[in-house]
């Protein structure tokens, strides 16, 4: 077991900001990233929390991402807003495009935010939950450099883990939000298993020799697999087309070919869709959503997607977050800057 240290959410935010600033980000980019990191740890998504900060910082120091990027907003069409992220960190690009996306969705009923050349390394629910807080139904898709073999493949990486998120507003409660990879396991989940000495599940991936393995370190060298075989593979393909080809961002293969080994995020594509139920003529939409949820929860063994994350959110507000002491020391050392 790793020795742990308890940090408050504000500690995580401030330590992350300091490390990102020391690594070459400006304050606007650093605070946007640190907010996503803090919120991931707040909700128990440790694979996307402060665990990711050393990767961000490595990419910044090596110039693989632009820590001073200022996202350029392009009003493409009545229901389309584009962001040219200039190889910057994705959280600031999402923040820059969100107000226009919300306005267009409420004006037109449906709108999209297409982001190209943003370096994405975070969970996706922070993209969609704020939109659902504003009464919108939202979806988000992003690709990454290639880690995943197509269904049936054993050695060739073609897709990123290509996650997606979906959020729907609720009545008097936080939105229902899910966020999942199209691979059988998130990349960060496998990395944590390797770090902590845990075994991998057989369906997570294959080693470099194309054979099954329960060693997460071997899967990281080999290929990850899509969930559900051909069904997950089809979803990974869909996300690749929506997130990369439709936005003009790099495909997973293109991002892999330009990767320099920094361990952080790579430029990719990112598409967010927002829909206003009222403009669809569905004034009773949320009530009908609640009736559907009631039917689901009539079985006491059922929980809604995201409920565990919301429960953790309540806990960490007062109890903070336990992180490995070695990770804390690593991030603190980065925050002190070059000697």
VEXDREN-2710 file (C-alpha; in Angstrom, 1 decimal):
% VEXDREN-2710
k/r/px/py/pz
1/UNK/0.0/0.0/0.0
2/UNK/1.2/3.5/-0.8
3/UNK/1.4/5.9/2.1
4/UNK/-1.2/8.7/1.5
5/UNK/-1.7/12.3/2.4
6/UNK/-5.0/14.1/2.8
7/UNK/-5.5/17.3/0.8
8/UNK/-8.5/19.6/0.8
9/UNK/-10.0/20.5/-2.6
10/UNK/-8.6/24.0/-2.4
11/UNK/-5.1/22.4/-1.7
12/UNK/-5.4/20.3/-4.9
13/UNK/-6.5/23.3/-6.9
14/UNK/-3.7/25.6/-5.6
15/UNK/-1.0/22.9/-5.9
16/UNK/-2.0/22.1/-9.4
17/UNK/-2.0/25.8/-10.4
18/UNK/1.5/26.3/-9.0
19/UNK/2.8/23.2/-10.8
20/UNK/1.3/24.3/-14.1
21/UNK/2.6/27.8/-13.8
22/UNK/6.1/26.6/-12.9
23/UNK/5.9/24.4/-16.0
24/UNK/5.1/27.2/-18.5
25/UNK/1.4/27.7/-18.5
26/UNK/-0.1/31.2/-18.0
27/UNK/-2.6/31.7/-15.2
28/UNK/-5.7/31.5/-17.4
29/UNK/-4.7/28.1/-18.7
30/UNK/-3.4/26.9/-15.4
31/UNK/-6.6/27.7/-13.5
32/UNK/-8.8/26.2/-16.1
33/UNK/-6.9/22.9/-16.0
34/UNK/-6.6/23.0/-12.2
35/UNK/-10.4/23.4/-11.8
36/UNK/-11.0/20.3/-13.9
37/UNK/-8.3/18.4/-11.9
38/UNK/-9.9/19.5/-8.5
39/UNK/-13.4/18.5/-9.6
40/UNK/-12.2/15.1/-10.8
41/UNK/-10.7/14.3/-7.4
42/UNK/-13.7/15.9/-5.7
43/UNK/-16.0/13.3/-7.5
44/UNK/-13.7/10.3/-6.9
45/UNK/-12.4/10.3/-10.5
46/UNK/-8.8/9.8/-9.3
47/UNK/-7.5/8.7/-12.8
48/UNK/-8.3/12.3/-14.0
49/UNK/-7.4/14.2/-10.9
50/UNK/-4.0/15.4/-9.6
51/UNK/-2.7/12.1/-10.9
52/UNK/-2.7/13.8/-14.3
53/UNK/-0.8/16.9/-13.3
54/UNK/2.7/15.5/-13.9
55/UNK/1.7/14.6/-17.4
56/UNK/0.4/18.1/-18.1
57/UNK/3.5/19.6/-16.8
58/UNK/5.8/17.3/-18.8
59/UNK/4.1/18.2/-22.0
60/UNK/4.3/21.9/-21.1
61/UNK/8.0/21.8/-20.3
62/UNK/8.8/20.0/-23.5
63/UNK/6.8/22.5/-25.6
64/UNK/4.4/19.7/-26.8
65/UNK/1.4/21.8/-25.8
66/UNK/1.1/25.6/-25.7
67/UNK/0.5/26.8/-22.2
68/UNK/-0.2/30.4/-23.4
69/UNK/-2.7/29.5/-26.1
70/UNK/-5.7/31.8/-26.4
71/UNK/-8.6/30.0/-27.9
72/UNK/-9.9/31.6/-31.1
73/UNK/-13.8/31.5/-31.3
74/UNK/-15.2/31.3/-34.9
75/UNK/-19.0/31.9/-35.4
76/UNK/-19.3/29.3/-38.1
77/UNK/-23.1/29.1/-38.5
78/UNK/-26.3/29.8/-36.6
79/UNK/-25.9/26.5/-34.8
80/UNK/-22.2/25.9/-35.0
81/UNK/-19.3/27.5/-33.1
82/UNK/-15.8/26.5/-33.7
83/UNK/-12.7/26.9/-31.5
84/UNK/-9.2/26.9/-32.9
85/UNK/-7.3/25.9/-29.7
86/UNK/-3.8/26.4/-31.1
87/UNK/-2.4/23.3/-29.4
88/UNK/-3.5/24.7/-26.1
89/UNK/-4.9/22.8/-23.1
90/UNK/-8.5/21.7/-23.6
91/UNK/-10.2/23.1/-20.5
92/UNK/-9.7/26.8/-21.5
93/UNK/-11.0/26.0/-25.0
94/UNK/-14.2/24.5/-23.6
95/UNK/-14.7/27.5/-21.3
96/UNK/-14.2/29.9/-24.2
97/UNK/-16.8/28.2/-26.3
98/UNK/-19.5/27.3/-23.7
99/UNK/-21.3/30.7/-23.6
100/UNK/-21.8/30.8/-27.4
101/UNK/-22.8/27.2/-27.5
102/UNK/-25.5/27.7/-24.8
103/UNK/-26.9/30.8/-26.6
104/UNK/-27.0/29.0/-30.0
105/UNK/-28.6/25.9/-28.5
106/UNK/-31.4/28.1/-26.9
107/UNK/-31.8/30.1/-30.1
108/UNK/-31.8/27.2/-32.6
109/UNK/-32.8/24.2/-30.4
110/UNK/-29.6/22.4/-31.1
111/UNK/-26.0/23.6/-31.5
112/UNK/-22.5/22.2/-31.6
113/UNK/-19.1/23.3/-30.4
114/UNK/-16.3/22.0/-32.6
115/UNK/-12.8/22.3/-31.1
116/UNK/-9.7/21.4/-33.0
117/UNK/-6.1/21.2/-31.8
118/UNK/-6.8/21.1/-28.1
119/UNK/-4.7/18.9/-25.9
120/UNK/-7.2/16.9/-24.0
121/UNK/-6.3/14.9/-20.9
122/UNK/-9.4/15.2/-18.7
123/UNK/-12.7/13.6/-17.8
124/UNK/-15.6/14.6/-20.1
125/UNK/-18.4/15.1/-17.6
126/UNK/-17.1/18.6/-16.8
127/UNK/-18.0/19.4/-20.5
128/UNK/-21.6/18.3/-20.3
129/UNK/-22.7/18.9/-16.6
130/UNK/-22.6/22.7/-16.9
131/UNK/-24.8/22.6/-20.0
132/UNK/-27.3/20.4/-18.2
133/UNK/-27.2/22.8/-15.3
134/UNK/-28.4/25.3/-17.8
135/UNK/-31.4/23.1/-18.8
136/UNK/-29.8/21.6/-21.9
137/UNK/-29.3/17.9/-22.9
138/UNK/-25.6/17.6/-23.8
139/UNK/-23.2/15.1/-25.4
140/UNK/-19.4/15.3/-25.7
141/UNK/-16.9/13.3/-27.7
142/UNK/-13.1/13.4/-27.8
143/UNK/-10.4/11.3/-29.3
144/UNK/-6.7/10.9/-28.2
145/UNK/-3.6/9.4/-29.6
146/UNK/-4.0/5.8/-30.5
147/UNK/-4.1/3.2/-27.8
148/UNK/-7.0/0.9/-28.8
149/UNK/-7.1/-1.9/-31.5
150/UNK/-10.3/-2.1/-33.6
151/UNK/-12.5/-5.0/-32.7
152/UNK/-10.8/-8.2/-33.9
153/UNK/-7.4/-6.6/-33.9
154/UNK/-4.5/-7.7/-31.7
155/UNK/-1.5/-5.5/-32.3
156/UNK/-2.3/-2.4/-34.2
157/UNK/-3.5/0.7/-32.3
158/UNK/-5.9/2.8/-34.3
159/UNK/-8.3/4.6/-31.9
160/UNK/-7.9/6.5/-28.8
161/UNK/-9.9/5.4/-25.8
162/UNK/-12.4/7.8/-27.4
163/UNK/-14.7/8.6/-24.5
164/UNK/-18.2/10.2/-24.6
165/UNK/-20.3/11.9/-22.0
166/UNK/-24.1/12.5/-21.8
167/UNK/-25.9/14.8/-19.5
168/UNK/-29.6/15.5/-18.9
169/UNK/-31.1/18.1/-16.5
170/UNK/-33.2/17.0/-13.6
171/UNK/-35.9/18.6/-11.4
172/UNK/-34.4/19.9/-8.1
173/UNK/-31.4/17.6/-8.3
174/UNK/-28.0/17.7/-10.0
175/UNK/-28.0/16.5/-13.6
176/UNK/-27.7/12.8/-14.5
177/UNK/-24.3/12.6/-16.2
178/UNK/-22.3/9.7/-17.5
179/UNK/-18.8/9.6/-18.9
180/UNK/-17.3/6.5/-20.3
181/UNK/-14.5/5.3/-22.6
182/UNK/-15.3/3.2/-25.7
183/UNK/-12.4/1.0/-24.6
184/UNK/-13.0/-1.7/-22.0
185/UNK/-11.0/0.4/-19.4
186/UNK/-10.0/4.0/-19.3
187/UNK/-6.2/4.5/-19.9
188/UNK/-5.9/6.1/-16.5
189/UNK/-7.5/3.1/-14.9
190/UNK/-4.9/0.8/-16.4
191/UNK/-2.1/3.3/-15.4
192/UNK/-3.3/3.3/-11.8
193/UNK/-3.5/-0.5/-11.7
194/UNK/0.1/-0.6/-12.9
195/UNK/1.2/1.9/-10.4
196/UNK/-0.5/0.2/-7.5
197/UNK/0.4/-3.4/-8.4
198/UNK/-3.1/-4.5/-9.3
199/UNK/-3.9/-7.1/-11.9
200/UNK/-5.8/-6.2/-15.1
201/UNK/-9.0/-7.8/-16.2
202/UNK/-8.7/-10.0/-19.3
203/UNK/-11.0/-7.8/-21.4
204/UNK/-8.9/-4.7/-20.8
205/UNK/-6.3/-5.4/-23.5
206/UNK/-3.4/-7.5/-24.9
207/UNK/0.3/-7.5/-24.5
208/UNK/2.8/-6.5/-27.2
209/UNK/2.7/-10.1/-28.4
210/UNK/-1.1/-9.9/-29.0
211/UNK/-1.8/-12.4/-26.2
212/UNK/-4.0/-12.0/-23.2
213/UNK/-2.4/-10.7/-20.0
214/UNK/-3.4/-9.6/-16.5
215/UNK/-0.3/-7.4/-16.2
216/UNK/-1.5/-3.7/-16.8
217/UNK/2.1/-2.7/-17.6
218/UNK/2.1/-5.1/-20.5
219/UNK/-1.3/-3.8/-21.8
220/UNK/0.2/-0.3/-21.7
221/UNK/2.9/-1.6/-24.0
222/UNK/0.5/-3.5/-26.2
223/UNK/-3.1/-2.6/-27.2
224/UNK/-6.3/-1.8/-25.3
225/UNK/-9.5/-3.4/-26.4
226/UNK/-13.0/-1.8/-27.1
227/UNK/-15.7/-2.8/-24.7
228/UNK/-18.2/-5.4/-25.9
229/UNK/-16.1/-6.3/-28.9
230/UNK/-17.6/-5.1/-32.2
231/UNK/-20.2/-2.9/-30.4
232/UNK/-17.5/-0.9/-28.6
233/UNK/-15.4/-0.9/-31.7
234/UNK/-18.2/0.7/-33.7
235/UNK/-18.6/3.4/-31.0
236/UNK/-14.9/4.1/-31.0
237/UNK/-15.1/4.6/-34.8
238/UNK/-18.1/6.9/-34.4
239/UNK/-16.3/9.0/-31.8
240/UNK/-13.2/9.2/-34.1
241/UNK/-15.3/10.5/-37.0
242/UNK/-17.2/13.0/-34.8
243/UNK/-14.4/14.3/-32.7
244/UNK/-11.5/14.3/-35.2
245/UNK/-12.7/14.3/-38.8
246/UNK/-15.8/16.5/-38.4
247/UNK/-13.9/19.1/-36.4
248/UNK/-10.7/19.0/-38.5
249/UNK/-8.7/17.8/-35.5
250/UNK/-5.9/15.2/-35.5
251/UNK/-7.0/11.6/-35.8
252/UNK/-5.7/9.2/-33.1
253/UNK/-3.2/7.8/-35.5
254/UNK/-2.0/11.3/-36.5
255/UNK/-1.6/12.2/-32.8
256/UNK/0.3/9.0/-32.2
257/UNK/2.7/9.7/-35.0
258/UNK/3.5/13.1/-33.7
259/UNK/3.8/12.1/-30.1
260/UNK/7.2/12.8/-28.5
261/UNK/7.0/10.6/-25.4
262/UNK/6.2/13.4/-22.9
263/UNK/3.5/11.4/-21.1
264/UNK/0.9/14.1/-21.3
265/UNK/-2.0/15.1/-23.6
266/UNK/-1.7/15.3/-27.3
267/UNK/-3.7/17.5/-29.7
268/UNK/-6.9/15.9/-30.8
269/UNK/-10.5/16.8/-31.8
270/UNK/-13.4/17.5/-29.6
271/UNK/-17.2/17.9/-30.4
272/UNK/-19.9/19.0/-27.9
273/UNK/-23.6/18.9/-28.8
274/UNK/-26.2/20.8/-26.8
275/UNK/-30.0/20.5/-27.2
276/UNK/-32.8/22.6/-25.7
277/UNK/-35.8/20.4/-24.9
278/UNK/-38.1/23.5/-24.9
279/UNK/-37.2/24.3/-28.5
280/UNK/-38.2/20.7/-29.3
281/UNK/-41.6/21.5/-28.0
282/UNK/-41.2/19.3/-24.9
283/UNK/-42.3/21.5/-22.0
284/UNK/-42.8/18.4/-19.8
285/UNK/-39.5/16.8/-20.8
286/UNK/-37.9/16.9/-17.3
287/UNK/-41.0/15.5/-15.7
288/UNK/-41.0/12.6/-18.1
289/UNK/-37.3/12.0/-17.5
290/UNK/-38.0/11.8/-13.7
291/UNK/-40.8/9.3/-14.4
292/UNK/-38.3/7.1/-16.3
293/UNK/-35.8/7.3/-13.5
294/UNK/-38.5/6.4/-11.0
295/UNK/-39.2/3.2/-13.0
296/UNK/-35.5/2.4/-13.0
297/UNK/-35.1/3.0/-9.3
298/UNK/-38.1/0.9/-8.4
299/UNK/-35.6/-2.0/-8.4
300/UNK/-33.5/-1.4/-5.2
301/UNK/-30.4/-2.8/-6.8
302/UNK/-30.4/-0.1/-9.6
303/UNK/-28.6/3.2/-9.4
304/UNK/-28.5/6.0/-11.9
305/UNK/-25.3/6.7/-13.8
306/UNK/-23.2/9.2/-11.9
307/UNK/-24.8/8.6/-8.5
308/UNK/-21.6/7.3/-7.0
309/UNK/-19.8/10.3/-8.2
310/UNK/-22.3/12.6/-6.6
311/UNK/-22.1/10.8/-3.3
312/UNK/-18.3/11.2/-3.4
313/UNK/-18.8/14.9/-4.1
314/UNK/-20.6/15.4/-0.8
315/UNK/-18.0/13.5/1.1
316/UNK/-14.9/15.2/-0.2
317/UNK/-16.2/18.7/0.4
318/UNK/-15.6/18.2/4.1
319/UNK/-13.2/15.2/4.3
320/UNK/-10.8/16.1/1.5
321/UNK/-9.0/13.6/-0.8
322/UNK/-6.4/11.0/0.1
323/UNK/-3.6/10.9/-2.6
324/UNK/-0.4/8.9/-2.6
325/UNK/2.3/10.8/-0.8
326/UNK/4.8/10.1/-3.6
327/UNK/2.4/11.8/-6.0
328/UNK/2.1/14.8/-3.7
329/UNK/5.8/15.1/-3.4
330/UNK/6.2/14.9/-7.2
331/UNK/3.7/17.6/-7.9
332/UNK/5.1/19.8/-5.1
333/UNK/8.6/19.4/-6.5
334/UNK/7.3/20.5/-9.9
335/UNK/5.6/23.5/-8.4
336/UNK/8.9/24.8/-7.0
337/UNK/10.2/25.2/-10.5
338/UNK/13.6/24.7/-11.9
339/UNK/16.6/24.8/-9.5
END
